[in-house]
Amino acid sequence: MKDAAFAIPGDINTLTGGYIYERRLLEGLRAHGHDMVHIELGDSFPAPTESDKAHAIEALVALPPERALILDGLVYGSIATEGLAHVKAPIVAMIHHPLALETGLDKATADHLFRTERDNLALAQAVLVPSPHTADILTRDYAVPPAKITIARPGTERPELPHAPTEPPLILSVGILHPRKGHDTLLSALARLVHLDWRAVIVGTPYDAAHVETLERMRHDLGLTHRVALVGKQDRDALFRLYSEATLFALATRYEGYGIVFDEALARGLPIVSCATGAVPQTVPQDAGLLVPTDDPAALAGALETMLTDTETREAMTRAAIAAGAALPSWDDTSATASKVLNAL
């Protein structure tokens, strides 16, 4: 088994899809017999401080050539190419989605991230991605040969609690409180549905105080304070309990390189309302969800209303979600795929 190091910025226990993926991958590769070293880098990536940049280069250059390096995409797409070029270990890039596609970037920043990630990808011996969508982007726009890319679809935990939807119907949304997740669009859509009986819970680690304040202000101004709860970060048990109580899952995302939360919803038999963007159409089966354009509260409200009022449609999509969820890979499957990549270096 090939020894490896996995370099990840910040707290590996952060509750976002990317961190969950990498934590489970690190654990899974150890279970598959790899001697894995976890290198914790600074949490300022992908806009690193000078100190975090220097520490990252020092830690990565110190790795011996016989130990492979898996490097998280937040670092891989933003670290200086001239520094990465000095790394002696064979590099596996872990790209969830290209950094230049993040929501809200100015053109200069997006161009810088695009050039940096493209140049750094030329240094990788292998590239791990979570979806065919990300693989296609890297091949088309970043000049990565298809033979270098391996799709390691995220695994899914099987539900521990029975599905027991509450009344009124619970609309559950899970995603970091970041502009890309579109919680503002979801709030605007829900404000159009106050004539119906429902409640909503938005779960997500705060991204920054200003964005959380924006969402709280919208919730108040739209008259949703008694219908919609912004509950922030939740522990595993609390989150899984919300999944078990939900009637449907909704995320008005503006872009996803994959979207682990969709698999979590499918595994629990929840029909999905989301947006036709990024990898979402590849992740959410057509018969298990309704996808609308991004930034369109009226269309999102229409899809939510269909799910809430059309029992036949909702029940059919629930059955489709249950079937799709049963076919999802496990985290052991994900780790086995990555293990083959390491051993082939």
C-alpha angles and dihedrals in degrees: 000000000000115000113230146175124221113208113200128170120234129345112353089205093064109130103238128113093251095051093044089052094050095044091051091045092052091050092044095051089052089051089052090058103264119139097233125191116197112216112195111207129190119291097231095086132145085037096034126194117234089253093052092047092051093046092049095051091046093051095045096045089051092063114107118241093245092063115074120225123222106194123197115240096239087064098031094057096046109033116104112269093220089058095045089050089068093061109113097194118091106260128227111189115214104205117180092173132332112277093226089067094063115125119257101020119144116235095255092053093045091050091049093050092046093053093044094049093044092051093044093050088061087066095055121101090199138008127211118202132174099223146027087242093063091043090055092050093050092049095044103038107019101043094238111157110240090232090066094055126086122184110221103181113208117260125237132222115230113241116264096193126062117248105262109165115202132222126277092039114265118226106202124200122182123186139110112279093255128129091247091065092064098223087149090060090048091053091050090050094048090052087064091057103056089117088069129072112250144110129215136208123196113199120192145128108253112255097195135344095245094057093046089051090052091053093046091049091050091049090054098041092048092051094243101124092110095042105040126051122198099201102171121208116003130193120244096264094048092047094049090049090055090050090053092050097046126104095197142000123234131184121166092199122174093207140356130185085199120326114221090196090069090059090047089054094046091049087059095046096250119154111229136227113192144124132288096240138118113338095342096100089052092047102043113059113232092238093049101054151018117240123195134179118283120262093019110123093176093055091044091050090051092053092047091049090052091053093047099045107027102074094180093054093045094049092048091051090046090056090048091049091051091052093046092046092053090056097051119117122253125238087253088060090052092050092047090056092050091045090060089052092053094046091050095057 
